[in-house]
Amino acid sequence: MKKFYIIVIAVFWVFSTNAQNDFYDEDNINTIEIFFVQSNWDQLMDNNYAAGNG
């Protein structure tokens, strides 16, 4: 059973390391989008920064 867990972890590790290769490829431009529920997200972030939380 221990061997099974080691094999499963190894397979997931290989796939996770390969998934990052395309992200850092200098020939591609990747986009990261963040969506906020609150319409005043910028004010909330400014308030947190001013309060020393970021």
C-alpha positions, 0 to 999 in steps of 0.5 A, a space after each residue: 500500500 505504501 508503494 501505491 501512495 508513492 507512485 500516486 504522489 510521483 505521478 501528480 508531482 510530474 504532472 504539476 511540474 510539467 504544467 508550469 513549463 508553458 506558463 513561463 515560456 517567453 514566447 507566449 503571453 499569459 493572462 491572469 484575471 482576478 474578479 472581485 465581487 465587491 464593486 468597491 474592491 479598490 477602496 477595500 484594498 486601499 483601506 486594508 493597506 492603510 490599516 497595515 494589512 498588506 
